[in-house]
Amino acid sequence: MGSPTHVMDESMPTPVTQVGRDGLDAIVSRPGRAVVAFDFDGTLAPIVADPEQARAHPEAAAALAALAPKVASVAVITGRPPGVAVRLGGFDGTPGLDHLVVLGHYGAERWDAATGDITAPPPHPGVAHARAELPGFLDRIGAWQGTWIEEKGRALAVHTRRAVDPQAAFEALRAPLTDLATRHGLIVEPGRLVLELRPPGMDKGVALTEYVRELGAEAVLYAGDDLGDLPAYSAVDKLRSDGVPGLLVCSAGSEEVPELKDRADLVVDGPQGVVGLLRALAAQLG
Ligand SMILES: O=P(O)(O)OC[C@H]1O[C@H](O[C@H]2O[C@H](CO)[C@@H](O)[C@H](O)[C@H]2O)[C@H](O)[C@@H](O)[C@@H]1O
């Protein structure tokens, strides 16, 4: 694959791959049959050291709102609890986003703007056990200073961005946290300097595929930046092979996760580039 197109301005870019161009053509020619879906952190929201301080790019909600009435659905698919993504994104009550869907916790929970309701399965008992064990466990294994636990309700995220050597701190935790997660029937979801202990059985690929099927969509766009977005990338590949054209976008604001760039049809410069793409697409759809 060649070097993907980078979006710097707000003209509609040309995807570097033929399948990506076909995906974009399908979205533009039948927008009312298209689902456009976005990851939150790193894609709609710039990465910051404290997850609670993260906010969607200041123009993201308006750009999503300009696009939403022109397509079948705009969705946010995130590892965050859906209510947190809605709050940090400023999505609730935004005119134009009255049908936004947020698939949170990698698709395990769903928030519908139309009702304001969150639907969620029962909690996994392993999370409570892991929660009780985790602080002492991190002390015992000598986790790097600056390592901290984000309480997510349905999951626990161990962050290393605040350590002196975040990547070394991350690598040192990977195997022991995988052991702990396995003992409690959980999986480890690696992300950008974060290892999340969460229930198995759902990922962004399953969430995206089910949503596309639910709507009977005939084209799909997915934009992401992190390892947790790779299942959604694979889902778009599979949908394409099943006859649903798709466009894969990588929000590449840093070199933290190089894995997505090579698989993307289009690379944009972080959340600012995603906002530019949203605007360009909305303008093209008239
Ligand atoms: O699926 P996403 O929307 O990308 O959410 C994945 C994780 O995002 C958050 O962590 C990331 O963003 C933080 C704020 O910018 C940053 O400090 C951290 O290093 C990143 O990994 C969130 O805190 C996690 O719970 C999500 O799983």
The ligand as an SDF file (V2000), in Angstrom:
LIG
                    3D

 27 28  0  0  0  0  0  0  0  0999 V2000
  -12.0970    3.8780   22.4580 O   0  0  0  0  0  0  0  0  0  0  0  0
  -11.5680    5.2250   22.8400 P   0  0  0  0  0  0  0  0  0  0  0  0
  -12.5910    6.2960   22.7240 O   0  0  0  0  0  0  0  0  0  0  0  0
  -10.3160    5.5870   22.0880 O   0  0  0  0  0  0  0  0  0  0  0  0
  -11.1900    5.0950   24.3880 O   0  0  0  0  0  0  0  0  0  0  0  0
  -10.0480    4.3160   24.7670 C   0  0  0  0  0  0  0  0  0  0  0  0
   -9.4870    4.7580   26.0870 C   0  0  0  0  0  0  0  0  0  0  0  0
   -9.4350    6.1730   26.0650 O   0  0  0  0  0  0  0  0  0  0  0  0
   -9.0280    6.8500   27.2480 C   0  0  0  0  0  0  0  0  0  0  0  0
   -7.6190    6.7610   27.3850 O   0  0  0  0  0  0  0  0  0  0  0  0
   -6.9250    7.4160   26.3310 C   0  0  0  0  0  0  0  0  0  0  0  0
   -7.2120    8.8160   26.3700 O   0  0  0  0  0  0  0  0  0  0  0  0
   -6.7880    9.4930   27.5920 C   0  0  0  0  0  0  0  0  0  0  0  0
   -7.2590   10.9460   27.5220 C   0  0  0  0  0  0  0  0  0  0  0  0
   -6.7380   11.5800   26.3750 O   0  0  0  0  0  0  0  0  0  0  0  0
   -5.2720    9.3600   27.7570 C   0  0  0  0  0  0  0  0  0  0  0  0
   -4.8510    9.9620   28.9650 O   0  0  0  0  0  0  0  0  0  0  0  0
   -4.8860    7.8780   27.7540 C   0  0  0  0  0  0  0  0  0  0  0  0
   -3.4630    7.7370   27.7750 O   0  0  0  0  0  0  0  0  0  0  0  0
   -5.4300    7.1870   26.5020 C   0  0  0  0  0  0  0  0  0  0  0  0
   -5.1950    5.7810   26.5480 O   0  0  0  0  0  0  0  0  0  0  0  0
   -9.7530    6.3490   28.4740 C   0  0  0  0  0  0  0  0  0  0  0  0
   -9.1880    6.8960   29.6310 O   0  0  0  0  0  0  0  0  0  0  0  0
   -9.8100    4.8560   28.5580 C   0  0  0  0  0  0  0  0  0  0  0  0
  -10.6760    4.4660   29.5860 O   0  0  0  0  0  0  0  0  0  0  0  0
  -10.3440    4.3070   27.2410 C   0  0  0  0  0  0  0  0  0  0  0  0
  -10.3830    2.9000   27.3050 O   0  0  0  0  0  0  0  0  0  0  0  0
  1  2  2  0
  2  3  1  0
  2  4  1  0
  2  5  1  0
  5  6  1  0
  6  7  1  0
  7  8  1  0
  7 26  1  0
  8  9  1  0
  9 10  1  0
  9 22  1  0
 10 11  1  0
 11 12  1  0
 11 20  1  0
 12 13  1  0
 13 14  1  0
 13 16  1  0
 14 15  1  0
 16 17  1  0
 16 18  1  0
 18 19  1  0
 18 20  1  0
 20 21  1  0
 22 23  1  0
 22 24  1  0
 24 25  1  0
 24 26  1  0
 26 27  1  0
M  END
$$$$
